[in-house]
Amino acid sequence: MIIAPLKRLKNKMGKYFVPVLLTLFFLIISGILFSSVHQNDTNYQEGQVAEESIRANKTAENTPVTNQKKELAAEAVVPEYTYQEEISSEQHDLIEQLFDMIDGVRKDSAEENEERREDAEDSDSANEVTEDEKMAAMKKELEQVDGDDLNFYQKIPDDFYRIAFDLSQDDLAQVKEESLSIIDQQMTEQIQQEDLSEARQDAEQQVEGLDLSSEQSEAVSYLVDEGIIVNTFLNEQKTDELKQEAEDSVQPVMIYQGEIIVREGSQIDSSAIQKLNVLGMTEKNQSFFPFVAIILVSLLQIIVLLYFTHPLKSKDERENQLVFYVVAMTLSIVFMKFFQLFQTEAIAYIPLFFPAAFIPLILNLFINRRSGILAAAFQVVLASFIFYESVGTNVLPIILISYMFSGLLGTLLPRKRISHQGQQSLLWIVVFPFLVSIVLLVLQGVNFADSQTWIALACSLAGSILSLLMGVGLYQFIELMVTDDSDIVLNELSNPNHPMLKKLLEEAPGTYHHSMMVANLSANAVAEIGGRTLLTRVACYYHDIGKLKHANFFVENLPQGAENPHNFLLPEDSKQIIFGHVTDGVAVLEKEKMPQMVIDICQQHHGTTLMKFFYVKAKERNSKITEEDFRYPGPIPQTKEAGVVSIADSCEAAVRAMDEPTNEKIKEFVSNLMTDRMLDGQLDDAQLTLKELKIIKKSLIDGLCSTFHSRIKYPKMESEAEKMKEEQERSGQ
């Protein structure tokens, strides 16, 4: 049965009902999700005051800020320099070579002077080698030097050479010694280009402190000034590598979806504008990806739903499940959207108030566990769209995981009335989800001194309690809407003042009392095997309602001493009357729109059993009669409840007709009847196990024995009765 308005709509629309229903479902889902996943269409400007908190619409790298940090990291890298120790020895060798050349020129000049004196008549009038000639000879020497070394010597001024040629050998040796000492000392230090002037100044100060003549000091200064050079150079490759490493070590600056860019009432500054530019939120162009995702998730749920219901053979059952699921999930989405409307930064955890376990629980109880699991999964998917503005925050993971956990736990409860599961339902729906919420909050590193934490815990606990209260409180009303055998309906049908039961009592009192007895026996047995007790009891009340049509043709309704009317009928005619109480009963119950299971039990309570009494009588008259002619039309019991009623009905009628029934006779009869029913195949489709049949047999035997067994006289009771009689006789005298 579907909800009445939907059922009428279904009947009118016929084959178009399901497509239209799913289309409406698609539109509702899409509409609600579209309203949640809205995007900014405002042009933000610097200096503008935000009317509402502006959150990032996606996760993106803040490239400009990242680049700035990389530049700062590269600038902070200390340049890598390489000290070339061999330059010190090269400079030393150049100075040594210079003095060697000077010594060579001085020696050649001295020899030339000797020769000139010998050639001259008067040694005093001989022309000695002039300074210019010495300079010319020195330059010839320099011409023999390699190009790189020559460049060094050319930087030395001519004044040095003139001083060198003028100094004595000892003074020149002292110049050489002091020059090399100072140059070697300075060149042992790392001298960069920017340190060169300072190094040469230090060397000049050392020269000034030497005990030298002015000419010697000047010569030393010339050599020191040219001899001290840069020996530490920038290693550009290594420096570039270090800068690259520094840049690579900079973590990208991210803007996370859901991050607050500007709080409500705050002014939008340049930094916020820069972030909004990165996110593309300063433009009116909207990304189409969220909208495509909404369409896809809506279609996905419909496809999964169709695939889920496709294996069902019954079209009505398939459509009923579709309708129930669609209505339930639509309500779930509406509830989530309702809580989303109240979500603010101050009460970010208000969505935890949503009863996430309720819809999966109801689908589990009224359809099957798989539908509940499906609903729990899609609740989480749809919640990620509805609470889209919380994406990127710590709030959304807690909401989604709580919804998933609560929904799945709701599907773990046994498929029976939730009010009968007390402690178990409290644990699965309230306690465990609440503990998970605490775990999630602790995982996020919350501060229990913060009011937000306690609001979150309160909302989580309230949501879990609300799921349980709604499940318990609305169960019977949901049952009334989606089934035709709800407890409310069954309680009304079990009222002795129901018109049909009153009519049965007045017109067929024997059948009425028989039905009451069968109801007690069947309900007790069904309760023992965990079946539907109330449904069984009500079905028993009405299972023989068809006997009203020919009440006096059933022996239990005959007045005492009246002759059985079947004695005046042919077996074939009696068969039709007896068979008719089943078909007539089904017709009456259908006309009264009784629950389908009550109708089914009425139709199945005799199964295809053989009407032995009239079959034997007919066989005596006509040997061609077959058993099939005298078997009830059936079908055989299809449920556990129908199977129990079938056995209890026959047992009660038979034991009632026994002469002086004893416990042994009742036990033997019930055992034989159940064995016969099993061998006859009457219980093949009743889904009863051997263990359950054993329990049913014991329950029926106990019930019948307590009602029909012959009571014996106990000695004590007999003696007390005799004493009372004697006392009465004495008092009468």
C-alpha positions in Angstrom: 0.0 0.0 0.0 1.3 3.5 -0.8 0.3 6.7 0.9 -3.4 7.3 -0.1 -3.0 10.4 -2.3 0.0 9.0 -4.1 -1.8 5.7 -4.7 -4.8 7.6 -6.3 -2.3 9.6 -8.4 -0.5 6.4 -9.4 -3.8 4.8 -10.5 -4.6 7.9 -12.7 -1.2 8.3 -14.3 -0.5 4.6 -14.9 2.8 3.9 -16.6 3.8 7.6 -16.4 3.7 7.6 -12.6 7.3 6.5 -12.0 9.0 8.7 -14.7 7.1 11.8 -13.4 7.9 10.9 -9.8 11.6 10.6 -10.5 11.6 13.8 -12.5 10.0 15.7 -9.6 12.6 14.1 -7.3 15.4 15.2 -9.6 14.0 18.8 -9.8 13.6 19.0 -6.0 17.1 17.7 -5.3 18.6 20.0 -7.9 16.7 23.0 -6.8 17.7 22.6 -3.2 21.3 22.0 -4.0 21.4 24.9 -6.5 20.1 27.2 -3.7 23.0 25.9 -1.5 25.8 26.0 -4.0 25.4 29.6 -5.0 28.3 31.6 -6.2 29.2 35.3 -5.8 28.0 37.6 -8.6 29.2 40.9 -7.0 32.1 43.0 -8.1 34.1 43.6 -4.9 36.1 46.8 -4.6 38.8 47.9 -2.3 37.4 49.9 0.6 34.0 48.4 0.3 32.4 47.0 3.5 31.4 43.4 3.3 27.7 42.9 3.9 28.3 39.2 4.7 31.3 37.1 5.4 33.1 36.3 2.2 34.4 32.8 2.0 36.7 31.3 -0.6 34.7 29.5 -3.3 37.4 27.0 -4.0 40.9 25.9 -3.0 43.6 27.7 -5.0 47.2 28.7 -4.6 47.8 32.4 -3.8 50.4 32.6 -6.6 51.4 36.3 -6.1 52.1 35.8 -2.4 53.9 32.6 -3.0 56.2 34.3 -5.6 56.9 37.1 -3.1 58.0 34.6 -0.5 60.2 32.9 -3.0 61.9 36.1 -4.0 62.5 36.9 -0.3 63.9 33.4 0.3 66.2 33.8 -2.7 67.4 37.2 -1.6 68.1 35.8 1.9 70.6 33.3 0.4 74.2 34.1 1.3 76.2 34.0 -2.0 78.7 31.2 -2.3 82.4 32.2 -2.9 85.3 30.1 -3.9 88.8 30.8 -2.4 91.6 30.1 -4.9 94.6 29.4 -2.8 96.9 29.0 -5.7 96.6 32.7 -6.6 98.8 33.5 -3.6 101.6 31.4 -4.8 101.2 32.7 -8.4 101.5 36.3 -7.1 104.6 35.3 -5.1 106.2 33.7 -8.1 105.5 36.8 -10.2 107.2 39.0 -7.7 110.1 36.6 -7.5 110.3 36.5 -11.3 110.2 40.3 -11.4 113.1 40.7 -9.1 115.0 38.0 -11.1 114.5 40.0 -14.2 115.6 43.2 -12.4 118.6 41.4 -11.1 119.3 40.2 -14.6 119.1 43.7 -16.1 121.2 45.1 -13.3 123.8 42.4 -13.8 123.8 43.0 -17.6 124.2 46.7 -17.0 127.1 46.2 -14.7 128.9 44.0 -17.2 128.1 46.5 -20.0 129.7 49.3 -17.8 132.8 47.1 -17.4 133.2 46.6 -21.1 132.7 50.3 -21.7 135.4 51.2 -19.2 137.8 48.8 -20.8 137.1 50.2 -24.3 137.5 53.7 -23.1 140.9 55.3 -23.0 140.0 56.9 -19.7 137.8 54.8 -17.5 136.5 58.0 -15.9 135.3 59.3 -19.2 133.5 56.0 -20.1 129.7 56.4 -20.6 127.8 54.1 -18.2 124.5 52.5 -19.0 121.8 55.1 -18.5 118.5 54.6 -16.7 116.7 54.7 -20.0 118.8 52.0 -21.3 118.1 49.9 -18.2 114.4 50.5 -18.7 114.7 49.5 -22.4 116.5 46.3 -21.3 113.8 45.7 -18.8 111.1 45.9 -21.3 113.0 43.5 -23.6 113.0 41.1 -20.7 109.3 41.6 -20.2 108.7 40.8 -23.9 109.8 37.3 -23.1 107.0 36.9 -20.5 103.7 35.1 -21.2 100.7 37.3 -21.9 99.0 36.8 -18.6 102.1 37.5 -16.6 103.0 40.4 -18.8 99.7 42.1 -17.9 100.7 42.0 -14.3 104.1 43.5 -14.9 102.7 46.3 -17.2 100.5 47.5 -14.3 103.7 48.2 -12.3 104.6 51.8 -12.9 108.0 52.8 -14.5 108.9 54.7 -11.3 109.2 51.3 -9.5 111.7 50.1 -12.1 113.7 53.4 -11.8 113.8 53.1 -8.0 114.8 49.4 -8.3 117.7 50.3 -10.6 118.8 53.1 -8.4 118.8 51.1 -5.1 121.7 49.1 -4.0 121.6 45.4 -4.1 121.0 45.1 -0.4 118.3 47.7 -0.4 116.6 46.0 -3.3 116.8 42.7 -1.5 115.1 44.2 1.5 112.4 45.6 -0.8 111.9 42.2 -2.2 111.7 40.5 1.2 109.3 43.0 2.7 107.1 43.0 -0.4 106.8 39.3 -0.5 106.2 39.1 3.2 103.3 41.5 3.1 101.8 40.1 -0.1 102.0 36.5 1.2 100.4 37.5 4.5 97.5 39.4 2.9 96.9 36.8 0.2 96.4 34.0 2.8 93.1 35.8 3.7 90.0 35.4 1.5 89.9 38.6 -0.5 86.7 39.4 -2.4 86.3 42.3 -4.8 84.7 44.5 -2.2 87.5 43.6 0.3 90.4 44.5 -2.1 90.7 48.2 -1.2 90.6 47.3 2.5 93.3 44.7 2.1 95.6 47.1 0.2 95.1 49.8 2.8 96.1 47.3 5.5 99.2 46.5 3.5 100.0 50.3 3.1 99.8 50.7 6.8 102.2 47.8 7.3 104.6 49.4 4.8 104.5 52.6 6.7 105.5 50.7 9.8 108.6 49.3 8.2 112.1 50.7 8.9 112.7 51.6 5.2 113.9 54.5 3.3 111.4 56.6 1.4 112.5 55.0 -1.9 112.3 51.5 -0.5 108.8 52.2 1.0 107.6 53.7 -2.3 108.9 50.6 -4.2 107.3 48.2 -1.7 104.0 50.2 -2.0 104.1 49.8 -5.8 104.5 46.0 -5.5 102.0 45.6 -2.7 99.4 47.6 -4.6 99.7 45.4 -7.6 100.6 42.2 -5.9 97.5 42.0 -3.6 94.6 41.0 -5.8 91.2 39.2 -5.4 91.6 35.6 -4.6 87.9 34.7 -3.6 85.3 34.7 -6.4 81.6 34.4 -6.5 80.5 30.8 -7.4 77.5 31.8 -9.5 76.4 28.2 -10.2 76.5 27.2 -6.6 74.8 30.4 -5.6 72.0 29.9 -8.2 71.6 26.3 -6.9 71.2 27.6 -3.3 68.7 30.2 -4.4 66.7 27.6 -6.3 66.7 25.3 -3.2 65.5 28.2 -1.1 62.7 29.0 -3.6 61.7 25.3 -3.8 61.6 25.1 0.0 58.9 27.8 0.1 55.5 26.1 0.6 52.8 27.4 -1.7 50.5 29.8 0.0 47.0 28.3 -0.3 43.6 29.8 -0.1 41.3 27.0 1.1 37.7 26.6 0.1 35.5 27.9 2.9 38.3 30.2 4.3 36.9 33.5 5.4 38.5 36.2 3.2 36.6 39.1 4.7 34.4 39.0 7.8 31.0 40.6 7.8 31.2 44.3 8.5 34.9 44.5 7.8 36.4 46.6 5.1 37.8 44.9 2.0 41.5 45.8 1.8 44.1 45.3 -0.9 45.1 41.9 0.5 41.5 40.7 0.4 41.2 42.0 -3.2 44.3 40.2 -4.2 42.9 36.9 -2.8 39.5 37.6 -4.5 41.3 38.1 -7.8 43.1 34.8 -7.4 39.8 33.1 -6.7 38.1 34.9 -9.6 35.6 36.3 -7.3 35.9 39.8 -8.5 34.4 38.8 -11.8 30.8 37.8 -12.5 31.8 34.8 -14.5 30.7 31.7 -12.6 32.2 28.2 -12.7 29.9 25.6 -14.1 31.5 22.7 -12.3 29.4 22.8 -9.1 26.2 22.9 -11.2 27.4 20.0 -13.3 28.2 18.1 -10.1 24.6 18.8 -8.8 23.1 17.4 -12.0 25.3 14.3 -11.9 24.7 13.5 -8.2 20.9 13.8 -8.8 21.0 11.5 -11.8 23.4 9.1 -10.0 20.9 8.7 -7.1 18.0 8.0 -9.5 20.1 5.5 -11.5 21.2 3.7 -8.3 17.6 3.7 -7.1 16.3 2.2 -10.3 19.1 -0.5 -10.3 18.3 -1.2 -6.7 14.6 -1.8 -7.3 15.0 -3.6 -10.7 15.4 -7.1 -9.3 11.9 -6.9 -7.6 9.4 -9.0 -9.6 6.3 -7.3 -8.4 5.6 -4.0 -10.1 3.6 -2.8 -7.1 6.4 -3.6 -4.7 8.9 -1.9 -6.9 6.8 1.2 -7.2 6.1 1.2 -3.5 9.8 1.1 -2.7 10.5 3.9 -5.2 7.8 6.1 -3.7 8.8 5.5 -0.1 12.5 6.2 -0.8 11.7 9.3 -2.8 9.4 10.7 -0.2 11.9 9.9 2.6 14.9 11.3 0.9 13.0 14.5 -0.1 12.1 15.0 3.6 15.7 14.4 4.5 17.0 17.0 2.0 14.4 19.5 3.2 15.4 19.0 6.8 19.1 19.4 6.0 18.3 22.6 4.1 16.3 23.9 7.1 19.2 23.5 9.4 21.6 25.0 6.9 19.5 28.2 6.9 20.3 28.7 10.6 24.0 28.0 10.2 26.2 30.9 11.1 29.8 31.4 12.3 28.5 31.6 15.8 26.5 28.3 15.6 28.5 26.5 12.8 27.6 23.1 14.3 23.8 23.6 14.2 23.6 21.0 11.3 24.5 18.3 13.9 20.9 18.8 15.2 19.7 17.1 12.0 18.3 13.5 12.9 20.7 11.7 10.5 19.7 8.2 11.7 15.9 8.7 11.2 15.5 8.2 7.4 17.9 5.2 7.2 16.3 3.7 10.2 12.8 4.1 8.8 13.8 2.7 5.4 15.5 -0.2 7.1 12.4 -1.0 9.1 9.8 -0.6 6.4 11.7 -1.6 3.2 15.0 -3.4 3.8 18.4 -2.8 5.2 20.0 -2.1 1.8 17.7 0.8 1.2 18.7 2.3 4.6 22.4 2.0 3.8 21.8 3.6 0.4 19.9 6.5 2.1 22.7 6.9 4.7 25.3 7.2 1.9 23.4 9.6 -0.2 22.6 11.8 2.8 26.3 12.4 3.2 26.8 13.2 -0.5 23.9 15.6 -0.6 25.0 17.2 2.7 28.3 18.1 1.1 26.3 20.2 -1.4 23.9 21.7 1.1 26.6 22.7 3.5 28.8 23.9 0.6 29.8 27.1 2.3 31.5 25.1 5.0 33.8 23.3 2.6 37.4 23.7 3.6 36.6 24.3 7.3 36.8 21.9 10.2 33.0 21.9 10.5 32.2 20.0 7.4 34.2 16.8 8.0 32.6 16.5 11.5 29.1 17.0 10.0 29.6 14.5 7.1 31.2 11.8 9.2 28.6 12.2 11.9 25.8 11.8 9.3 27.4 8.8 7.8 28.0 7.0 11.1 24.6 7.8 12.6 22.8 6.7 9.4 24.7 3.4 9.1 24.1 2.6 12.8 20.4 3.2 12.3 20.4 0.4 9.7 21.9 -2.1 12.1 18.8 -2.3 14.3 16.7 -5.5 13.8 13.8 -5.0 11.5 11.1 -4.9 14.2 9.2 -2.2 16.0 11.7 0.2 17.5 9.8 0.7 20.7 10.3 -3.0 21.5 14.1 -2.6 21.3 14.6 -0.1 24.2 18.2 -0.4 25.3 19.5 -1.6 22.0 18.0 1.4 20.0 19.3 3.8 22.7 22.9 2.5 22.2 22.9 2.4 18.4 21.1 5.6 17.7 22.1 7.9 20.6 25.1 6.7 22.6 27.4 5.5 19.9 26.9 8.4 17.4 27.4 10.9 20.3 30.7 9.2 21.3 31.8 9.4 17.7 31.1 13.2 17.7 33.2 13.6 20.7 36.1 11.7 19.0 35.8 13.9 15.9 35.9 17.1 18.0 38.9 15.8 19.9 40.6 14.9 16.7 40.2 18.5 15.5 41.9 19.7 18.6 39.0 21.6 20.0 39.2 23.5 23.2 36.7 22.3 25.8 36.7 25.6 27.4 35.2 27.1 24.3 31.5 27.5 24.1 31.5 26.4 20.4 32.6 22.9 21.5 29.7 22.6 23.9 27.3 23.9 21.3 28.6 21.2 18.9 28.2 18.4 21.6 24.7 19.6 22.5 23.6 19.7 18.9 25.1 16.2 18.3 23.3 14.7 21.3 20.1 16.5 20.5 20.2 15.2 16.9 20.7 11.7 18.1 17.9 11.9 20.6 15.6 13.5 18.0 16.3 10.5 15.7 15.3 8.1 18.4 12.2 10.1 19.4 11.0 10.5 15.8 11.6 6.8 15.2 9.6 5.8 18.2 6.9 8.4 18.0 6.3 8.4 14.2 6.6 4.7 13.7 3.0 3.8 14.0 1.9 6.8 11.9 4.4 5.9 9.1 3.3 2.3 9.4 -0.3 3.5 9.0 0.5 5.4 5.8 2.7 2.9 4.1 1.2 -0.4 5.1 -2.4 -1.8 5.4 -1.7 -3.8 8.5 -0.3 -1.2 10.9 -0.8 -1.7 14.6 -3.4 1.1 14.7 -5.5 -0.7 12.1 -5.0 -4.1 13.7 -6.0 -2.8 17.1 -9.2 -1.4 15.7 -9.9 -4.7 14.0 -9.3 -6.6 17.2 -11.9 -4.6 19.1 -14.8 -7.0 20.0 -17.2 -4.3 19.1 -16.2 -4.3 15.5 -19.4 -4.8 13.4 -18.1 -7.9 11.7 -17.1 -9.6 15.0 -20.4 -8.6 16.6 -22.2 -10.1 13.6 -20.1 -13.3 13.9 -20.9 -13.6 17.6 -24.6 -13.1 17.0 -25.1 -15.3 13.9 -22.3 -17.9 14.4 -21.4 -18.0 18.1 -19.7 -21.3 17.7 -17.4 -20.0 15.0 -16.8 -16.9 17.0 -15.6 -18.9 20.0 -13.6 -21.2 17.8 -11.9 -18.1 16.2 -11.1 -16.7 19.7 -9.5 -20.0 20.7 -7.5 -20.3 17.5 -6.4 -16.7 17.9 -5.0 -17.5 21.4 -3.3 -20.7 20.3 -1.8 -19.1 17.2 -0.7 -15.8 18.8 1.1 -17.7 21.6 2.9 -20.0 19.1 3.8 -17.1 16.8 5.2 -15.1 19.7 7.4 -18.1 20.5 9.0 -18.0 17.1 9.3 -14.2 16.8 6.4 -13.6 14.4 3.8 -10.9 14.2 1.5 -11.7 17.1 -1.1 -9.0 16.7 -1.5 -9.6 13.0 -1.9 -13.3 13.7 -4.5 -12.8 16.3 -6.6 -10.4 14.1 -6.3 -12.8 11.1 -7.6 -15.6 13.3 -10.6 -13.5 14.4 -11.7 -13.1 10.7 -10.3 -16.3 9.2 -13.8 -18.1 9.3 -15.8 -15.0 8.5 -17.1 -16.7 5.4 -19.1 -19.1 7.5 -21.7 -16.4 8.1 -23.2 -17.2 4.7 -24.2 -20.7 5.8 -23.6 -20.6 9.6 -25.9 -23.5 10.4 -24.0 -25.8 8.0 -21.0 -25.8 10.4 -21.3 -28.1 13.3 -20.0 -25.7 15.9 -23.0 -23.4 15.3 -25.7 -26.1 15.5 -28.0 -25.8 18.5 -27.7 -28.7 21.0 -29.7 -31.7 19.8 -30.1 -30.3 16.2 -29.5 -32.7 13.4 -26.5 -32.0 11.1 -27.9 -30.6 7.8 -25.2 -32.3 5.8 -27.0 -35.6 6.5 -29.5 -34.4 3.9 -27.0 -33.3 1.3 -24.8 -35.0 -1.2 -21.1 -35.0 -0.4 -20.4 -32.8 -3.4 -23.0 -30.3 -2.2 -21.5 -30.3 1.3 -18.0 -29.9 -0.2 -19.1 -26.7 -2.0 -20.6 -25.2 1.2 -17.5 -26.0 3.2 -15.1 -24.8 0.5 -17.3 -21.7 0.1 -16.4 -20.4 3.6 -12.9 -19.7 2.3 -13.8 -18.0 -0.9 -16.8 -16.2 0.7 -14.5 -15.1 3.5 -11.9 -13.7 1.1 -14.7 -11.9 -0.8 -16.1 -10.3 2.4 -12.6 -9.3 3.6 -11.7 -7.7 0.3 -15.0 -5.8 0.2 -14.2 -4.5 3.7 -10.7 -3.6 2.6 -9.1 -5.6 5.2 -5.2 -5.9 5.5 -3.8 -8.1 2.7 -2.2 -10.5 5.2 -5.5 -11.0 6.9 -7.1 -11.9 3.6 -4.1 -14.1 2.7 -4.4 -16.1 6.0 -8.1 -16.5 5.4 -7.4 -17.8 1.9 -4.5 -20.1 3.0 -5.6 -21.4 6.4 -6.8 -24.7 4.9 -4.1 -24.7 2.2 -4.9 -27.6 -0.2 -5.7 -30.1 2.5 -8.1 -33.0 1.8 -11.7 -32.9 3.1 -11.5 -36.5 4.3 -15.0 -37.0 5.7 -16.9 -36.0 2.6 -14.2 -37.5 0.3 -14.8 -40.9 1.9 -18.6 -40.6 1.7 -18.3 -39.5 -2.0 -15.9 -42.3 -2.7 -18.4 -44.8 -1.3 -20.9 -43.6 -3.9 -18.6 -43.1 -6.8 -15.2 -44.8 -7.0 -14.0 -42.5 -9.7 -13.9 -39.6 -7.3 -10.3 -38.4 -6.8 -8.6 -36.6 -3.9 -8.1 -33.5 -6.0 -11.9 -33.1 -6.2 -12.1 -32.7 -2.4 -9.0 -30.6 -1.7 -9.3 -27.0 -0.8 -8.4 -24.5 -3.5 -5.5 -23.1 -1.6 -2.9 -21.8 -1.9 -0.8 -23.4 0.8 0.4 -21.1 3.6 3.0 -18.6 2.3 4.1 -17.1 5.6 5.0 -18.4 9.1 1.9 -16.8 10.5 -0.4 -18.5 8.0 1.3 -21.9 8.6 0.7 -21.6 12.4 -2.9 -20.6 11.9 -3.5 -23.5 9.6 -2.2 -26.0 12.2 -3.9 -24.3 15.2 -7.2 -24.2 13.3 -7.3 -27.9 12.7 -6.0 -28.8 16.1 -8.6 -26.7 18.0 -11.5 -28.1 16.0 -10.4 -31.7 16.3 -9.6 -31.5 20.0 -12.9 -29.8 20.7 -14.7 -32.7 19.1 -12.8 -35.4 21.1 -14.5 -37.4 23.7 -12.8 -36.9 27.1 -9.5 -35.5 25.7 -6.4 -36.2 27.7 -3.0 -34.7 27.6 -1.6 -37.9 25.9 -4.4 -37.9 23.3 -3.9 -34.2 22.6 -0.1 -34.5 22.3 -0.4 -37.5 20.0 -3.0 -35.8 17.8 -1.0 -32.6 17.4 2.1 -34.5 16.6 0.4 -36.7 14.0 -1.4 -33.7 12.4 1.8 -31.7 12.0 3.6 -34.8 10.5 0.7 -35.3 8.1 0.8 -31.6 7.1 4.5 -31.8 6.4 4.3 -35.0 4.4 1.3 -33.5 2.5 3.5 -30.5 1.5 1.2 -28.0 3.2 4.1 -26.3 5.0 6.6 -26.2 2.1 6.2 -22.4 1.5 5.5 -21.4 5.1 9.3 -20.6 5.7 9.2 -22.6 9.0 12.3 -24.4 10.2 12.2 -27.7 12.0 13.3 -25.9 15.2 10.4 -23.5 14.8 7.9 -26.4 14.1 9.1 -28.0 17.3 8.4 -24.8 19.3 5.0 -24.4 17.6 4.0 -28.0 18.5 4.9 -27.5 22.1 3.1 -24.3 22.4 -0.1 -25.7 20.8 0.0 -28.8 23.0 0.4 -26.7 26.1 -2.4 -24.4 25.1 -4.8 -27.2 24.1 -4.1 -29.3 27.2 -4.7 -26.3 29.5 -8.1 -25.8 27.9 -9.5 -29.2 26.9 -8.0 -31.9 29.2 -10.3 -33.7 31.6 -9.9 -32.7 35.2 -9.3 -35.4 37.8 -10.6 -35.4 41.4 -7.9 -34.7 43.9 -8.3 -36.7 47.2 -8.1 -33.5 49.3 -10.8 -31.8 47.3 -13.1 -34.9 47.6 -12.6 -35.0 51.4 -13.3 -31.3 51.8 -16.5 -31.7 49.7 -17.7 -34.5 52.0 -17.0 -32.4 55.1 -19.0 -29.5 53.7 -22.0 -31.9 52.9 -22.0 -33.2 56.5 -21.9 -29.7 57.9 -24.9 -28.7 55.8 -26.8 -31.8 56.9 -26.1 -31.0 60.5 -27.2 -27.4 60.2 -30.4 -28.5 58.4 -31.3 -30.8 61.3 
